[in-house]
Amino acid sequence: MKTLDYIKTIKISFGCCIAFFIAEVFSLNFSTSVITITLLSILNTKKDTFLVAGKRLLSFFIAVFVAILFFPFLNYSLLSLGIYLAVYQLLCQFWHLTEGFSMSTVLMLHLWKTKKMSLPLLANELGLMLIGISMGILMNLYMPNKVEKIRKAQKDIEEKMSQILFTMSRAIFQEYLSESIAQNLSELENLLSTSLTHAQYTQKNFFLKDMSYYVSYIRMRSEQTALLKQIHRNLPRLQESYLQTNLVSKFMRVVAISMENYDNAEDLLKYLSLLRQKFRAASLPSSRQEFESRAVLYEIVNELREMLILKRDFTKNLSSHQIETFWVQK
């Protein structure tokens, strides 16, 4: 069930009413238009709100220029409106200002309908734009903090990945646990999807603090999850257990235990290098079945190695500030 955004609802209701009240106080014409502008200015994050506000303000002045160029010259005819729309839309596309097209066009339609072009009328439309945009920014100065949700999600993600690896360490001995693993992988993917949304939201609501860590973390775990899914697809190909099966199962459990550790996975990669040497030094398979099973085990080892490399690369790209801020407080 989708969670209702009560805070945004209150912002829209309150902000639109206040904006209309201000427009009325200043006796602006077409004051109801300020409600639409405010409504469209209350976005989901602070950064989006400021960025789009700047684009809409810039596109407004372009709209005024195009309107002045064509409306009076073509006597405010339907043709003048069509040419305005075509030219203005092309300019918005060219300068990546399409976010302001509809809003500014609504304001320019006031001028087209009244068949007048004067400084007081232009000031009226600019006033409507500034009130609506400013109210949107003001309403979005407060945004709910989702950092605690992300931190809890991090713990849940790591626990779920550990659980999957522990289950796989048993399934590698041909235990029928495929449905359990598939269910856990599905739950993990849903958790990652929700967490990424929260992480991107948090990143866009901090101006003075770099919050990119959470987005990078979730993406790293998502890539690891893709490798877990590949391991899961390989498990049914195992037909018998061998010495290598025990070694891989043990290593899976070690990786599962280390899932929450704040290390760079270097020690595990060294351990894995020794494990691969044992694979290569082992006697040749005595049957085709053993050959195929050991080949699958080697694939699984390589996938585990890729998981560890992802973690190592992630930690290497962290700054000392990020380690101190996010690992200590986590």
ZILINSUL-V215083 format. One record per run of one state. SS is the DSSP state (alpha for helix, beta for strand, coil for the rest). FROM is the first residue (numbers start at 1). LEN is the number of residues. If there is no record, write none. Layout:
BEGIN
ss: [SS/SS]
from: [FROM/FROM]
len: [LEN/LEN]
END
This chain:
BEGIN
ss: [coil/alpha/coil/alpha/coil/alpha/coil/alpha/coil/alpha/coil/alpha/coil/alpha/coil/alpha/coil/alpha/coil/alpha/coil/alpha/coil/alpha/coil/alpha/coil]
from: [1/6/26/33/42/46/71/78/95/98/115/119/140/147/172/178/204/212/236/243/261/266/282/288/317/320/330]
len: [5/20/7/9/4/25/7/17/3/17/4/21/7/25/6/26/8/24/7/18/5/16/6/29/3/10/1]
END
